Amino acid sequence: MAHDQDGRPRYRGIRVEMPFFSFSFGPDGWGWQMGPHADDEYERARRRVRARLGFYRHLATYFSIIAAIVFIDLITGGGLSNPVLWFAGIWGALLVWQAFNVFVFPSVWSPEAEERMIEEELRRHRDT
């Protein structure tokens, strides 16, 4: 397996990671792992950055496709039709949900937040 400049293993292929299971396959072979991941700080940061970039790509796709559909709907006459509004509204709601998952929920449910809560709970029990 190839390594990057920091000495971390670099995997070329597809890696699927779930809380208690991971699977990877590609030109370097395939493998799976049960149990907790070796979740170092670099990998967590990389996942957060990829989630943000995925959201920005989704946002750009949303605006470009909705703009094209609205443009076509307007030039064919009759103003905005209900299907276009429903399509934009439902997709927009899904986009808002993704924004919450990328920007709001990680600060609430991340491993760092869990550590903060544990430390706060330990301080509270020490003070009583």
KABEL-V323803 format. One record per pair of residues at least 4 apart in sequence whose ideal C-beta (glycine too) atoms are under 7 Angstrom apart, sorted by the first residue. I is the first residue (numbers start at 0). J is the second residue. Records with the same first field share a line. If there is no record, write none. Layout:
I = J / J
This chain:
0 = 8 / 10 / 27
1 = 9
2 = 6 / 7 / 8 / 9
3 = 7 / 9
7 = 41
10 = 14 / 23 / 25 / 27
11 = 25 / 26 / 27
12 = 23 / 24 / 25 / 26 / 27
13 = 23 / 24 / 25
14 = 21 / 23
15 = 21 / 22
16 = 21 / 36
17 = 21
19 = 33 / 34
20 = 33
21 = 31 / 32 / 36
22 = 31
23 = 29 / 30
24 = 29
38 = 42 / 43
40 = 44
41 = 45
42 = 46
43 = 47
44 = 48
45 = 49
46 = 50
47 = 51 / 105
48 = 52
49 = 53
50 = 54 / 101
51 = 55 / 101
52 = 56
53 = 57
54 = 58 / 97 / 98 / 101
55 = 59
56 = 60
57 = 61 / 94 / 97
58 = 62 / 94
59 = 63
60 = 64
61 = 65 / 90 / 94
62 = 66
63 = 67
64 = 68
65 = 69 / 87
66 = 70
67 = 71
68 = 72 / 83 / 86
69 = 73 / 79 / 83
70 = 74
71 = 75
72 = 79 / 80 / 83
73 = 78
79 = 83 / 84
81 = 85
82 = 86
83 = 87
84 = 88
85 = 89
86 = 90
87 = 91
88 = 92
89 = 93
90 = 94
91 = 95
92 = 96
93 = 97
94 = 98
95 = 99
96 = 100
97 = 101
98 = 102
99 = 103 / 104
100 = 104
103 = 107
104 = 108
105 = 109
106 = 112
107 = 112
108 = 112
110 = 114
111 = 115
112 = 116
113 = 117
114 = 118
115 = 119
116 = 120
117 = 121
118 = 122
119 = 123
120 = 124
121 = 125
122 = 126
123 = 127
